[in-house]
Amino acid sequence: MKGNVVTLTSNNRETILKIAKEQNIKIKSFCKRGICGRCLVKVIDGNVSRPTEKEIKKIGQSGIKEGYRLACQTQFSGRLKLEV
């Protein structure tokens, strides 16, 4: 994945996709439920929620270990640096 590196900030625990939309950062998405996999991002730095079953099924354990997550499923608060 070679994309743009962005930084998101949130005071509340929300999904990456929701905060990105609020901060006018475009992340491709379709279903917004963890099924299509289009909202795949790579977390570079920051604390995120544990992977959901949908993420594990779609990305796999090795992809998650490399930092890949689904923006519609992954929650965070604070500062997050990721590749979109």
PyMOL Python script that loads the backbone (N, CA, C, O; Angstrom):
from pymol import cmd

cmd.read_pdbstr("""\
ATOM      1  N   MET A   1       0.848  -1.179   0.000  1.00  0.00           N
ATOM      2  CA  MET A   1       0.000   0.000   0.000  1.00  0.00           C
ATOM      3  C   MET A   1       0.886   1.233   0.000  1.00  0.00           C
ATOM      4  O   MET A   1       1.665   1.435   0.932  1.00  0.00           O
ATOM      5  N   LYS A   2       0.781   2.039  -1.007  1.00  0.00           N
ATOM      6  CA  LYS A   2       1.511   3.297  -1.075  1.00  0.00           C
ATOM      7  C   LYS A   2       0.484   4.403  -1.219  1.00  0.00           C
ATOM      8  O   LYS A   2      -0.050   4.624  -2.306  1.00  0.00           O
ATOM      9  N   GLY A   3       0.206   5.094  -0.130  1.00  0.00           N
ATOM     10  CA  GLY A   3      -0.804   6.137  -0.159  1.00  0.00           C
ATOM     11  C   GLY A   3      -0.316   7.377   0.547  1.00  0.00           C
ATOM     12  O   GLY A   3       0.872   7.532   0.828  1.00  0.00           O
ATOM     13  N   ASN A   4      -1.250   8.249   0.826  1.00  0.00           N
ATOM     14  CA  ASN A   4      -0.942   9.474   1.543  1.00  0.00           C
ATOM     15  C   ASN A   4      -0.908   9.203   3.034  1.00  0.00           C
ATOM     16  O   ASN A   4      -1.719   8.436   3.553  1.00  0.00           O
ATOM     17  N   VAL A   5       0.032   9.834   3.720  1.00  0.00           N
ATOM     18  CA  VAL A   5       0.101   9.737   5.170  1.00  0.00           C
ATOM     19  C   VAL A   5      -0.660  10.920   5.751  1.00  0.00           C
ATOM     20  O   VAL A   5      -0.400  12.071   5.400  1.00  0.00           O
ATOM     21  N   VAL A   6      -1.608  10.623   6.649  1.00  0.00           N
ATOM     22  CA  VAL A   6      -2.422  11.658   7.277  1.00  0.00           C
ATOM     23  C   VAL A   6      -2.418  11.457   8.783  1.00  0.00           C
ATOM     24  O   VAL A   6      -2.110  10.375   9.282  1.00  0.00           O
ATOM     25  N   THR A   7      -2.764  12.518   9.496  1.00  0.00           N
ATOM     26  CA  THR A   7      -2.897  12.453  10.949  1.00  0.00           C
ATOM     27  C   THR A   7      -4.308  12.867  11.319  1.00  0.00           C
ATOM     28  O   THR A   7      -4.801  13.907  10.881  1.00  0.00           O
ATOM     29  N   LEU A   8      -4.947  12.046  12.124  1.00  0.00           N
ATOM     30  CA  LEU A   8      -6.289  12.332  12.620  1.00  0.00           C
ATOM     31  C   LEU A   8      -6.228  12.564  14.116  1.00  0.00           C
ATOM     32  O   LEU A   8      -5.369  12.015  14.806  1.00  0.00           O
ATOM     33  N   THR A   9      -7.135  13.375  14.610  1.00  0.00           N
ATOM     34  CA  THR A   9      -7.228  13.635  16.041  1.00  0.00           C
ATOM     35  C   THR A   9      -8.685  13.551  16.465  1.00  0.00           C
ATOM     36  O   THR A   9      -9.570  14.087  15.798  1.00  0.00           O
ATOM     37  N   SER A  10      -8.923  12.875  17.577  1.00  0.00           N
ATOM     38  CA  SER A  10     -10.277  12.760  18.106  1.00  0.00           C
ATOM     39  C   SER A  10     -10.235  12.736  19.630  1.00  0.00           C
ATOM     40  O   SER A  10      -9.380  12.085  20.231  1.00  0.00           O
ATOM     41  N   ASN A  11     -11.167  13.451  20.241  1.00  0.00           N
ATOM     42  CA  ASN A  11     -11.279  13.433  21.699  1.00  0.00           C
ATOM     43  C   ASN A  11     -12.161  12.282  22.177  1.00  0.00           C
ATOM     44  O   ASN A  11     -12.097  11.880  23.339  1.00  0.00           O
ATOM     45  N   ASN A  12     -12.975  11.764  21.280  1.00  0.00           N
ATOM     46  CA  ASN A  12     -13.880  10.665  21.611  1.00  0.00           C
ATOM     47  C   ASN A  12     -13.457   9.408  20.870  1.00  0.00           C
ATOM     48  O   ASN A  12     -12.829   9.482  19.814  1.00  0.00           O
ATOM     49  N   ARG A  13     -13.796   8.273  21.419  1.00  0.00           N
ATOM     50  CA  ARG A  13     -13.475   7.000  20.767  1.00  0.00           C
ATOM     51  C   ARG A  13     -14.461   6.792  19.621  1.00  0.00           C
ATOM     52  O   ARG A  13     -15.625   6.462  19.845  1.00  0.00           O
ATOM     53  N   GLU A  14     -13.984   6.987  18.395  1.00  0.00           N
ATOM     54  CA  GLU A  14     -14.799   6.878  17.188  1.00  0.00           C
ATOM     55  C   GLU A  14     -14.047   6.069  16.148  1.00  0.00           C
ATOM     56  O   GLU A  14     -12.863   5.781  16.324  1.00  0.00           O
ATOM     57  N   THR A  15     -14.721   5.698  15.066  1.00  0.00           N
ATOM     58  CA  THR A  15     -14.046   4.955  14.009  1.00  0.00           C
ATOM     59  C   THR A  15     -13.160   5.897  13.193  1.00  0.00           C
ATOM     60  O   THR A  15     -13.416   7.098  13.105  1.00  0.00           O
ATOM     61  N   ILE A  16     -12.129   5.329  12.608  1.00  0.00           N
ATOM     62  CA  ILE A  16     -11.238   6.094  11.739  1.00  0.00           C
ATOM     63  C   ILE A  16     -12.048   6.711  10.601  1.00  0.00           C
ATOM     64  O   ILE A  16     -11.843   7.874  10.255  1.00  0.00           O
ATOM     65  N   LEU A  17     -12.961   5.944  10.022  1.00  0.00           N
ATOM     66  CA  LEU A  17     -13.753   6.426   8.893  1.00  0.00           C
ATOM     67  C   LEU A  17     -14.591   7.646   9.261  1.00  0.00           C
ATOM     68  O   LEU A  17     -14.655   8.608   8.496  1.00  0.00           O
ATOM     69  N   LYS A  18     -15.229   7.613  10.419  1.00  0.00           N
ATOM     70  CA  LYS A  18     -16.066   8.747  10.854  1.00  0.00           C
ATOM     71  C   LYS A  18     -15.230  10.002  11.060  1.00  0.00           C
ATOM     72  O   LYS A  18     -15.600  11.076  10.587  1.00  0.00           O
ATOM     73  N   ILE A  19     -14.111   9.879  11.758  1.00  0.00           N
ATOM     74  CA  ILE A  19     -13.274  11.050  12.032  1.00  0.00           C
ATOM     75  C   ILE A  19     -12.637  11.569  10.750  1.00  0.00           C
ATOM     76  O   ILE A  19     -12.526  12.781  10.565  1.00  0.00           O
ATOM     77  N   ALA A  20     -12.223  10.683   9.875  1.00  0.00           N
ATOM     78  CA  ALA A  20     -11.642  11.111   8.592  1.00  0.00           C
ATOM     79  C   ALA A  20     -12.654  11.933   7.813  1.00  0.00           C
ATOM     80  O   ALA A  20     -12.315  12.977   7.256  1.00  0.00           O
ATOM     81  N   LYS A  21     -13.887  11.470   7.773  1.00  0.00           N
ATOM     82  CA  LYS A  21     -14.935  12.205   7.065  1.00  0.00           C
ATOM     83  C   LYS A  21     -15.141  13.583   7.685  1.00  0.00           C
ATOM     84  O   LYS A  21     -15.260  14.575   6.966  1.00  0.00           O
ATOM     85  N   GLU A  22     -15.184  13.648   9.003  1.00  0.00           N
ATOM     86  CA  GLU A  22     -15.359  14.929   9.701  1.00  0.00           C
ATOM     87  C   GLU A  22     -14.206  15.887   9.428  1.00  0.00           C
ATOM     88  O   GLU A  22     -14.393  17.104   9.429  1.00  0.00           O
ATOM     89  N   GLN A  23     -13.007  15.338   9.194  1.00  0.00           N
ATOM     90  CA  GLN A  23     -11.822  16.168   8.970  1.00  0.00           C
ATOM     91  C   GLN A  23     -11.494  16.296   7.475  1.00  0.00           C
ATOM     92  O   GLN A  23     -10.382  16.672   7.104  1.00  0.00           O
ATOM     93  N   ASN A  24     -12.478  15.977   6.626  1.00  0.00           N
ATOM     94  CA  ASN A  24     -12.358  16.107   5.166  1.00  0.00           C
ATOM     95  C   ASN A  24     -11.198  15.330   4.566  1.00  0.00           C
ATOM     96  O   ASN A  24     -10.547  15.791   3.628  1.00  0.00           O
ATOM     97  N   ILE A  25     -10.945  14.150   5.114  1.00  0.00           N
ATOM     98  CA  ILE A  25      -9.932  13.252   4.577  1.00  0.00           C
ATOM     99  C   ILE A  25     -10.667  12.096   3.920  1.00  0.00           C
ATOM    100  O   ILE A  25     -11.451  11.398   4.563  1.00  0.00           O
ATOM    101  N   LYS A  26     -10.409  11.904   2.646  1.00  0.00           N
ATOM    102  CA  LYS A  26     -11.134  10.879   1.891  1.00  0.00           C
ATOM    103  C   LYS A  26     -10.514   9.498   2.075  1.00  0.00           C
ATOM    104  O   LYS A  26      -9.320   9.287   1.861  1.00  0.00           O
ATOM    105  N   ILE A  27     -11.368   8.575   2.477  1.00  0.00           N
ATOM    106  CA  ILE A  27     -11.014   7.163   2.545  1.00  0.00           C
ATOM    107  C   ILE A  27     -12.078   6.437   1.742  1.00  0.00           C
ATOM    108  O   ILE A  27     -13.272   6.591   2.001  1.00  0.00           O
ATOM    109  N   LYS A  28     -11.650   5.652   0.775  1.00  0.00           N
ATOM    110  CA  LYS A  28     -12.608   4.898  -0.035  1.00  0.00           C
ATOM    111  C   LYS A  28     -13.399   3.959   0.863  1.00  0.00           C
ATOM    112  O   LYS A  28     -12.835   3.237   1.684  1.00  0.00           O
ATOM    113  N   SER A  29     -14.703   3.982   0.693  1.00  0.00           N
ATOM    114  CA  SER A  29     -15.556   3.081   1.468  1.00  0.00           C
ATOM    115  C   SER A  29     -16.834   2.836   0.690  1.00  0.00           C
ATOM    116  O   SER A  29     -17.236   3.646  -0.145  1.00  0.00           O
ATOM    117  N   PHE A  30     -17.459   1.723   0.973  1.00  0.00           N
ATOM    118  CA  PHE A  30     -18.705   1.400   0.304  1.00  0.00           C
ATOM    119  C   PHE A  30     -19.739   0.939   1.323  1.00  0.00           C
ATOM    120  O   PHE A  30     -20.752   1.608   1.526  1.00  0.00           O
ATOM    121  N   CYS A  31     -19.492  -0.181   1.955  1.00  0.00           N
ATOM    122  CA  CYS A  31     -20.507  -0.776   2.825  1.00  0.00           C
ATOM    123  C   CYS A  31     -20.547  -0.161   4.222  1.00  0.00           C
ATOM    124  O   CYS A  31     -21.608  -0.120   4.846  1.00  0.00           O
ATOM    125  N   LYS A  32     -19.419   0.313   4.715  1.00  0.00           N
ATOM    126  CA  LYS A  32     -19.281   0.883   6.058  1.00  0.00           C
ATOM    127  C   LYS A  32     -19.625  -0.118   7.174  1.00  0.00           C
ATOM    128  O   LYS A  32     -19.984   0.275   8.284  1.00  0.00           O
ATOM    129  N   ARG A  33     -19.510  -1.430   6.856  1.00  0.00           N
ATOM    130  CA  ARG A  33     -19.831  -2.477   7.830  1.00  0.00           C
ATOM    131  C   ARG A  33     -18.761  -3.548   7.932  1.00  0.00           C
ATOM    132  O   ARG A  33     -18.973  -4.570   8.585  1.00  0.00           O
ATOM    133  N   GLY A  34     -17.609  -3.333   7.293  1.00  0.00           N
ATOM    134  CA  GLY A  34     -16.532  -4.314   7.387  1.00  0.00           C
ATOM    135  C   GLY A  34     -16.627  -5.476   6.434  1.00  0.00           C
ATOM    136  O   GLY A  34     -15.942  -6.483   6.617  1.00  0.00           O
ATOM    137  N   ILE A  35     -17.460  -5.361   5.417  1.00  0.00           N
ATOM    138  CA  ILE A  35     -17.662  -6.470   4.488  1.00  0.00           C
ATOM    139  C   ILE A  35     -16.860  -6.293   3.197  1.00  0.00           C
ATOM    140  O   ILE A  35     -16.223  -7.237   2.729  1.00  0.00           O
ATOM    141  N   CYS A  36     -16.887  -5.095   2.622  1.00  0.00           N
ATOM    142  CA  CYS A  36     -16.277  -4.898   1.293  1.00  0.00           C
ATOM    143  C   CYS A  36     -14.752  -4.766   1.339  1.00  0.00           C
ATOM    144  O   CYS A  36     -14.079  -5.149   0.382  1.00  0.00           O
ATOM    145  N   GLY A  37     -14.200  -4.239   2.416  1.00  0.00           N
ATOM    146  CA  GLY A  37     -12.750  -4.103   2.543  1.00  0.00           C
ATOM    147  C   GLY A  37     -12.154  -2.895   1.829  1.00  0.00           C
ATOM    148  O   GLY A  37     -10.933  -2.744   1.804  1.00  0.00           O
ATOM    149  N   ARG A  38     -12.974  -2.043   1.256  1.00  0.00           N
ATOM    150  CA  ARG A  38     -12.456  -0.883   0.517  1.00  0.00           C
ATOM    151  C   ARG A  38     -11.821   0.174   1.413  1.00  0.00           C
ATOM    152  O   ARG A  38     -11.011   0.969   0.937  1.00  0.00           O
ATOM    153  N   CYS A  39     -12.161   0.200   2.666  1.00  0.00           N
ATOM    154  CA  CYS A  39     -11.645   1.241   3.561  1.00  0.00           C
ATOM    155  C   CYS A  39     -10.353   0.822   4.258  1.00  0.00           C
ATOM    156  O   CYS A  39     -10.063   1.278   5.364  1.00  0.00           O
ATOM    157  N   LEU A  40      -9.588  -0.037   3.616  1.00  0.00           N
ATOM    158  CA  LEU A  40      -8.330  -0.523   4.177  1.00  0.00           C
ATOM    159  C   LEU A  40      -7.339   0.627   4.339  1.00  0.00           C
ATOM    160  O   LEU A  40      -7.087   1.372   3.393  1.00  0.00           O
ATOM    161  N   VAL A  41      -6.782   0.767   5.530  1.00  0.00           N
ATOM    162  CA  VAL A  41      -5.764   1.773   5.834  1.00  0.00           C
ATOM    163  C   VAL A  41      -4.622   1.076   6.566  1.00  0.00           C
ATOM    164  O   VAL A  41      -4.764  -0.061   7.018  1.00  0.00           O
ATOM    165  N   LYS A  42      -3.498   1.761   6.679  1.00  0.00           N
ATOM    166  CA  LYS A  42      -2.365   1.217   7.431  1.00  0.00           C
ATOM    167  C   LYS A  42      -2.056   2.166   8.579  1.00  0.00           C
ATOM    168  O   LYS A  42      -1.716   3.328   8.359  1.00  0.00           O
ATOM    169  N   VAL A  43      -2.175   1.670   9.796  1.00  0.00           N
ATOM    170  CA  VAL A  43      -1.889   2.467  10.986  1.00  0.00           C
ATOM    171  C   VAL A  43      -0.377   2.537  11.161  1.00  0.00           C
ATOM    172  O   VAL A  43       0.301   1.512  11.239  1.00  0.00           O
ATOM    173  N   ILE A  44       0.137   3.755  11.221  1.00  0.00           N
ATOM    174  CA  ILE A  44       1.569   3.968  11.391  1.00  0.00           C
ATOM    175  C   ILE A  44       1.900   4.225  12.853  1.00  0.00           C
ATOM    176  O   ILE A  44       2.887   3.709  13.376  1.00  0.00           O
ATOM    177  N   ASP A  45       1.056   5.037  13.516  1.00  0.00           N
ATOM    178  CA  ASP A  45       1.319   5.376  14.913  1.00  0.00           C
ATOM    179  C   ASP A  45       0.010   5.762  15.587  1.00  0.00           C
ATOM    180  O   ASP A  45      -0.810   6.471  15.003  1.00  0.00           O
ATOM    181  N   GLY A  46      -0.182   5.301  16.798  1.00  0.00           N
ATOM    182  CA  GLY A  46      -1.367   5.633  17.572  1.00  0.00           C
ATOM    183  C   GLY A  46      -1.998   4.386  18.158  1.00  0.00           C
ATOM    184  O   GLY A  46      -1.704   3.268  17.735  1.00  0.00           O
ATOM    185  N   ASN A  47      -2.864   4.587  19.133  1.00  0.00           N
ATOM    186  CA  ASN A  47      -3.534   3.482  19.804  1.00  0.00           C
ATOM    187  C   ASN A  47      -4.906   3.265  19.189  1.00  0.00           C
ATOM    188  O   ASN A  47      -5.717   4.188  19.106  1.00  0.00           O
ATOM    189  N   VAL A  48      -5.153   2.047  18.764  1.00  0.00           N
ATOM    190  CA  VAL A  48      -6.425   1.703  18.141  1.00  0.00           C
ATOM    191  C   VAL A  48      -7.051   0.511  18.865  1.00  0.00           C
ATOM    192  O   VAL A  48      -6.396  -0.186  19.640  1.00  0.00           O
ATOM    193  N   SER A  49      -8.329   0.300  18.589  1.00  0.00           N
ATOM    194  CA  SER A  49      -9.061  -0.809  19.188  1.00  0.00           C
ATOM    195  C   SER A  49      -8.517  -2.150  18.694  1.00  0.00           C
ATOM    196  O   SER A  49      -7.792  -2.221  17.701  1.00  0.00           O
ATOM    197  N   ARG A  50      -8.881  -3.191  19.403  1.00  0.00           N
ATOM    198  CA  ARG A  50      -8.507  -4.546  18.986  1.00  0.00           C
ATOM    199  C   ARG A  50      -9.214  -4.876  17.677  1.00  0.00           C
ATOM    200  O   ARG A  50     -10.307  -4.368  17.426  1.00  0.00           O
ATOM    201  N   PRO A  51      -8.620  -5.707  16.849  1.00  0.00           N
ATOM    202  CA  PRO A  51      -9.259  -6.087  15.582  1.00  0.00           C
ATOM    203  C   PRO A  51     -10.593  -6.791  15.806  1.00  0.00           C
ATOM    204  O   PRO A  51     -10.723  -7.621  16.705  1.00  0.00           O
ATOM    205  N   THR A  52     -11.569  -6.457  14.991  1.00  0.00           N
ATOM    206  CA  THR A  52     -12.864  -7.138  15.045  1.00  0.00           C
ATOM    207  C   THR A  52     -12.767  -8.448  14.269  1.00  0.00           C
ATOM    208  O   THR A  52     -11.822  -8.664  13.510  1.00  0.00           O
ATOM    209  N   GLU A  53     -13.740  -9.306  14.466  1.00  0.00           N
ATOM    210  CA  GLU A  53     -13.792 -10.566  13.717  1.00  0.00           C
ATOM    211  C   GLU A  53     -13.852 -10.300  12.211  1.00  0.00           C
ATOM    212  O   GLU A  53     -13.249 -11.028  11.422  1.00  0.00           O
ATOM    213  N   LYS A  54     -14.582  -9.256  11.821  1.00  0.00           N
ATOM    214  CA  LYS A  54     -14.677  -8.904  10.402  1.00  0.00           C
ATOM    215  C   LYS A  54     -13.312  -8.520   9.844  1.00  0.00           C
ATOM    216  O   LYS A  54     -12.974  -8.889   8.719  1.00  0.00           O
ATOM    217  N   GLU A  55     -12.522  -7.777  10.630  1.00  0.00           N
ATOM    218  CA  GLU A  55     -11.181  -7.390  10.176  1.00  0.00           C
ATOM    219  C   GLU A  55     -10.275  -8.608  10.046  1.00  0.00           C
ATOM    220  O   GLU A  55      -9.549  -8.750   9.062  1.00  0.00           O
ATOM    221  N   ILE A  56     -10.322  -9.470  11.027  1.00  0.00           N
ATOM    222  CA  ILE A  56      -9.481 -10.672  10.991  1.00  0.00           C
ATOM    223  C   ILE A  56      -9.825 -11.507   9.760  1.00  0.00           C
ATOM    224  O   ILE A  56      -8.934 -12.021   9.084  1.00  0.00           O
ATOM    225  N   LYS A  57     -11.113 -11.640   9.473  1.00  0.00           N
ATOM    226  CA  LYS A  57     -11.552 -12.425   8.320  1.00  0.00           C
ATOM    227  C   LYS A  57     -11.114 -11.762   7.007  1.00  0.00           C
ATOM    228  O   LYS A  57     -10.655 -12.452   6.096  1.00  0.00           O
ATOM    229  N   LYS A  58     -11.248 -10.444   6.901  1.00  0.00           N
ATOM    230  CA  LYS A  58     -10.973  -9.733   5.655  1.00  0.00           C
ATOM    231  C   LYS A  58      -9.471  -9.505   5.438  1.00  0.00           C
ATOM    232  O   LYS A  58      -8.989  -9.652   4.315  1.00  0.00           O
ATOM    233  N   ILE A  59      -8.734  -9.154   6.479  1.00  0.00           N
ATOM    234  CA  ILE A  59      -7.320  -8.773   6.350  1.00  0.00           C
ATOM    235  C   ILE A  59      -6.374  -9.927   6.684  1.00  0.00           C
ATOM    236  O   ILE A  59      -5.321 -10.071   6.063  1.00  0.00           O
ATOM    237  N   GLY A  60      -6.750 -10.741   7.656  1.00  0.00           N
ATOM    238  CA  GLY A  60      -5.883 -11.819   8.123  1.00  0.00           C
ATOM    239  C   GLY A  60      -4.949 -11.347   9.227  1.00  0.00           C
ATOM    240  O   GLY A  60      -4.665 -10.156   9.348  1.00  0.00           O
ATOM    241  N   GLN A  61      -4.482 -12.276  10.016  1.00  0.00           N
ATOM    242  CA  GLN A  61      -3.596 -11.949  11.146  1.00  0.00           C
ATOM    243  C   GLN A  61      -2.300 -11.290  10.685  1.00  0.00           C
ATOM    244  O   GLN A  61      -1.826 -10.350  11.323  1.00  0.00           O
ATOM    245  N   SER A  62      -1.722 -11.770   9.588  1.00  0.00           N
ATOM    246  CA  SER A  62      -0.447 -11.200   9.128  1.00  0.00           C
ATOM    247  C   SER A  62      -0.634  -9.753   8.668  1.00  0.00           C
ATOM    248  O   SER A  62       0.227  -8.912   8.924  1.00  0.00           O
ATOM    249  N   GLY A  63      -1.743  -9.455   7.993  1.00  0.00           N
ATOM    250  CA  GLY A  63      -2.021  -8.087   7.570  1.00  0.00           C
ATOM    251  C   GLY A  63      -2.232  -7.159   8.754  1.00  0.00           C
ATOM    252  O   GLY A  63      -1.774  -6.016   8.750  1.00  0.00           O
ATOM    253  N   ILE A  64      -2.924  -7.656   9.763  1.00  0.00           N
ATOM    254  CA  ILE A  64      -3.156  -6.853  10.965  1.00  0.00           C
ATOM    255  C   ILE A  64      -1.836  -6.589  11.677  1.00  0.00           C
ATOM    256  O   ILE A  64      -1.611  -5.481  12.163  1.00  0.00           O
ATOM    257  N   LYS A  65      -0.956  -7.591  11.747  1.00  0.00           N
ATOM    258  CA  LYS A  65       0.357  -7.396  12.369  1.00  0.00           C
ATOM    259  C   LYS A  65       1.184  -6.354  11.627  1.00  0.00           C
ATOM    260  O   LYS A  65       2.015  -5.675  12.231  1.00  0.00           O
ATOM    261  N   GLU A  66       0.962  -6.223  10.314  1.00  0.00           N
ATOM    262  CA  GLU A  66       1.663  -5.209   9.515  1.00  0.00           C
ATOM    263  C   GLU A  66       1.047  -3.822   9.674  1.00  0.00           C
ATOM    264  O   GLU A  66       1.591  -2.843   9.164  1.00  0.00           O
ATOM    265  N   GLY A  67      -0.082  -3.730  10.377  1.00  0.00           N
ATOM    266  CA  GLY A  67      -0.706  -2.435  10.641  1.00  0.00           C
ATOM    267  C   GLY A  67      -1.950  -2.139   9.826  1.00  0.00           C
ATOM    268  O   GLY A  67      -2.540  -1.068   9.972  1.00  0.00           O
ATOM    269  N   TYR A  68      -2.360  -3.067   8.969  1.00  0.00           N
ATOM    270  CA  TYR A  68      -3.546  -2.836   8.146  1.00  0.00           C
ATOM    271  C   TYR A  68      -4.815  -3.023   8.963  1.00  0.00           C
ATOM    272  O   TYR A  68      -4.933  -3.953   9.761  1.00  0.00           O
ATOM    273  N   ARG A  69      -5.763  -2.114   8.744  1.00  0.00           N
ATOM    274  CA  ARG A  69      -7.044  -2.165   9.448  1.00  0.00           C
ATOM    275  C   ARG A  69      -8.148  -1.650   8.544  1.00  0.00           C
ATOM    276  O   ARG A  69      -7.877  -0.998   7.536  1.00  0.00           O
ATOM    277  N   LEU A  70      -9.382  -1.938   8.898  1.00  0.00           N
ATOM    278  CA  LEU A  70     -10.540  -1.400   8.189  1.00  0.00           C
ATOM    279  C   LEU A  70     -10.985  -0.136   8.925  1.00  0.00           C
ATOM    280  O   LEU A  70     -11.281  -0.174  10.119  1.00  0.00           O
ATOM    281  N   ALA A  71     -11.027   0.973   8.207  1.00  0.00           N
ATOM    282  CA  ALA A  71     -11.350   2.262   8.824  1.00  0.00           C
ATOM    283  C   ALA A  71     -12.753   2.286   9.417  1.00  0.00           C
ATOM    284  O   ALA A  71     -13.003   3.009  10.381  1.00  0.00           O
ATOM    285  N   CYS A  72     -13.669   1.508   8.854  1.00  0.00           N
ATOM    286  CA  CYS A  72     -15.043   1.500   9.362  1.00  0.00           C
ATOM    287  C   CYS A  72     -15.177   0.698  10.651  1.00  0.00           C
ATOM    288  O   CYS A  72     -16.175   0.842  11.357  1.00  0.00           O
ATOM    289  N   GLN A  73     -14.212  -0.131  10.971  1.00  0.00           N
ATOM    290  CA  GLN A  73     -14.274  -1.006  12.141  1.00  0.00           C
ATOM    291  C   GLN A  73     -13.350  -0.573  13.273  1.00  0.00           C
ATOM    292  O   GLN A  73     -13.608  -0.882  14.437  1.00  0.00           O
ATOM    293  N   THR A  74     -12.284   0.133  12.945  1.00  0.00           N
ATOM    294  CA  THR A  74     -11.248   0.461  13.924  1.00  0.00           C
ATOM    295  C   THR A  74     -11.541   1.773  14.616  1.00  0.00           C
ATOM    296  O   THR A  74     -11.724   2.804  13.969  1.00  0.00           O
ATOM    297  N   GLN A  75     -11.584   1.725  15.944  1.00  0.00           N
ATOM    298  CA  GLN A  75     -11.820   2.928  16.741  1.00  0.00           C
ATOM    299  C   GLN A  75     -10.517   3.422  17.346  1.00  0.00           C
ATOM    300  O   GLN A  75      -9.574   2.658  17.551  1.00  0.00           O
ATOM    301  N   PHE A  76     -10.488   4.728  17.627  1.00  0.00           N
ATOM    302  CA  PHE A  76      -9.331   5.325  18.285  1.00  0.00           C
ATOM    303  C   PHE A  76      -9.760   6.587  18.998  1.00  0.00           C
ATOM    304  O   PHE A  76     -10.855   7.103  18.772  1.00  0.00           O
ATOM    305  N   SER A  77      -8.893   7.076  19.856  1.00  0.00           N
ATOM    306  CA  SER A  77      -9.032   8.415  20.420  1.00  0.00           C
ATOM    307  C   SER A  77      -7.632   8.954  20.581  1.00  0.00           C
ATOM    308  O   SER A  77      -6.677   8.193  20.735  1.00  0.00           O
ATOM    309  N   GLY A  78      -7.513  10.253  20.547  1.00  0.00           N
ATOM    310  CA  GLY A  78      -6.201  10.872  20.609  1.00  0.00           C
ATOM    311  C   GLY A  78      -5.702  11.187  19.210  1.00  0.00           C
ATOM    312  O   GLY A  78      -6.463  11.634  18.351  1.00  0.00           O
ATOM    313  N   ARG A  79      -4.433  10.952  18.995  1.00  0.00           N
ATOM    314  CA  ARG A  79      -3.781  11.271  17.715  1.00  0.00           C
ATOM    315  C   ARG A  79      -3.423   9.967  17.009  1.00  0.00           C
ATOM    316  O   ARG A  79      -2.912   9.030  17.622  1.00  0.00           O
ATOM    317  N   LEU A  80      -3.699   9.927  15.714  1.00  0.00           N
ATOM    318  CA  LEU A  80      -3.468   8.720  14.922  1.00  0.00           C
ATOM    319  C   LEU A  80      -2.844   9.084  13.593  1.00  0.00           C
ATOM    320  O   LEU A  80      -3.353   9.944  12.875  1.00  0.00           O
ATOM    321  N   LYS A  81      -1.742   8.431  13.263  1.00  0.00           N
ATOM    322  CA  LYS A  81      -1.073   8.636  11.976  1.00  0.00           C
ATOM    323  C   LYS A  81      -1.289   7.385  11.146  1.00  0.00           C
ATOM    324  O   LYS A  81      -1.024   6.273  11.603  1.00  0.00           O
ATOM    325  N   LEU A  82      -1.776   7.571   9.912  1.00  0.00           N
ATOM    326  CA  LEU A  82      -2.054   6.422   9.066  1.00  0.00           C
ATOM    327  C   LEU A  82      -1.855   6.724   7.602  1.00  0.00           C
ATOM    328  O   LEU A  82      -1.810   7.879   7.177  1.00  0.00           O
ATOM    329  N   GLU A  83      -1.737   5.651   6.841  1.00  0.00           N
ATOM    330  CA  GLU A  83      -1.598   5.731   5.395  1.00  0.00           C
ATOM    331  C   GLU A  83      -2.934   5.361   4.770  1.00  0.00           C
ATOM    332  O   GLU A  83      -3.506   4.311   5.063  1.00  0.00           O
ATOM    333  N   VAL A  84      -3.422   6.249   3.898  1.00  0.00           N
ATOM    334  CA  VAL A  84      -4.729   6.005   3.249  1.00  0.00           C
ATOM    335  C   VAL A  84      -4.550   5.877   1.756  1.00  0.00           C
ATOM    336  O   VAL A  84      -5.525   5.670   1.033  1.00  0.00           O
TER     337      VAL A  84
END
""", "prot")
cmd.dss("prot")
cmd.show_as("cartoon", "prot")
cmd.util.cbc("prot")
cmd.orient("prot")
